[in-house]
Amino acid sequence: MKLARVTGTVVCSIKDPSLRGMKLLVIQPLTDEMQLDGDPLVAVDTAKAGPGDLVWWILSREACLAMPDPFSPIDAAITGIVDAVTVEDPGIKNKDEIFCKG
């Protein structure tokens, strides 16, 4: 799961039938330190989030599984609204350095 800030909404007059009644939101991905992390993207809202909310979201096949129809044509889904973030142990900062050598 990843953190993001909801920055806007998307309005579609026609969309896939599996997305009827689902809200589409623009999210800005964030790092663990709450810094911008890449370009904004559109995610299906399964958590009733709104503009300005800090949310967690998922990608790919996992995003589809968060939908009522697990075969929905989506790439990203908001799966929760974050109330607070507390980091007690920064852990491994660059996992690729350790696990993806060679």
Phi and psi in degrees as a GROMACS rama.xvg file:
@    title "Ramachandran Plot"
@    xaxis  label "Phi"
@    yaxis  label "Psi"
@TYPE xy
-130.931  156.267  LYS-2
-93.8219  149.398  LEU-3
-156.522  161.792  ALA-4
-111.849  132.265  ARG-5
-75.9448  124.92  VAL-6
-115.384  -9.04756  THR-7
-177.52  -175.655  GLY-8
-126.007  160.997  THR-9
-123.17  132.642  VAL-10
-112.607  126.217  VAL-11
-124.122  129.701  CYS-12
-82.4658  -27.2184  SER-13
-132.047  129.335  ILE-14
-148.504  171.086  LYS-15
-55.6854  139.646  ASP-16
-55.3935  -30.0561  PRO-17
-70.9301  -10.7575  SER-18
-104.4  2.66365  LEU-19
-60.6566  133.323  ARG-20
83.0204  -3.77494  GLY-21
-97.2882  140.087  MET-22
-87.3409  139.163  LYS-23
-108.178  127.937  LEU-24
-124.028  146.788  LEU-25
-86.8617  127.574  VAL-26
-123.177  148.512  ILE-27
-108.647  109.298  GLN-28
-59.0652  146.824  PRO-29
-128.831  152.668  LEU-30
-80.0353  177.178  THR-31
-62.9415  -23.0651  ASP-32
-92.2469  10.8417  GLU-33
66.7803  28.3437  MET-34
-97.0114  153.822  GLN-35
-58.44  139.515  LEU-36
-136.586  80.605  ASP-37
94.7123  -171.087  GLY-38
-84.6282  154.112  ASP-39
-63.9129  156.345  PRO-40
-146.99  169.158  LEU-41
-100.44  133.757  VAL-42
-131.571  147.771  ALA-43
-77.6242  133.578  VAL-44
-92.0752  112.228  ASP-45
-105.594  4.33516  THR-46
-119.358  4.51044  ALA-47
65.2433  41.929  LYS-48
-81.1541  169.826  ALA-49
-145.511  173.677  GLY-50
-53.7715  133.94  PRO-51
90.9042  -14.7324  GLY-52
-70.3122  144.615  ASP-53
-89.5346  126.091  LEU-54
-130.45  163.315  VAL-55
-111.705  148.804  TRP-56
-143.627  162.308  TRP-57
-132.261  161.248  ILE-58
-118.443  167.775  LEU-59
61.6028  -141.264  SER-60
-60.2165  -35.7236  ARG-61
-60.4812  -34.8006  GLU-62
-63.472  -41.6294  ALA-63
-61.9699  -36.9708  CYS-64
-67.9337  -17.8245  LEU-65
-80.363  -7.51609  ALA-66
-92.742  156.015  MET-67
-58.5524  -36.7531  PRO-68
-104.82  105.935  ASP-69
-67.7023  0.674835  PRO-70
-109.182  19.4371  PHE-71
-63.2466  142.481  SER-72
-82.3721  71.6331  PRO-73
-126.704  158.725  ILE-74
-111.972  -22.8447  ASP-75
-144.353  143.372  ALA-76
-140.039  137.692  ALA-77
-83.0386  124.151  ILE-78
-114.728  -3.08777  THR-79
-170.758  157.073  GLY-80
-105.402  128.918  ILE-81
-89.8702  126.443  VAL-82
-86.2533  -39.51  ASP-83
-156.804  152.907  ALA-84
-124.811  125.971  VAL-85
-127.521  125.721  THR-86
-112.223  111.269  VAL-87
-93.7668  -36.5263  GLU-88
-130.192  116.15  ASP-89
-63.0238  -19.064  PRO-90
64.9303  -151.502  GLY-91
-85.5674  121.202  ILE-92
-75.8686  -41.9672  LYS-93
-124.821  90.0124  ASN-94
-62.7033  -31.2414  LYS-95
-61.7849  -34.7441  ASP-96
-60.7143  -37.1389  GLU-97
-89.1037  -44.9408  ILE-98
-95.0849  -15.6732  PHE-99
-117.28  30.6164  CYS-100
-74.9356  137.647  LYS-101
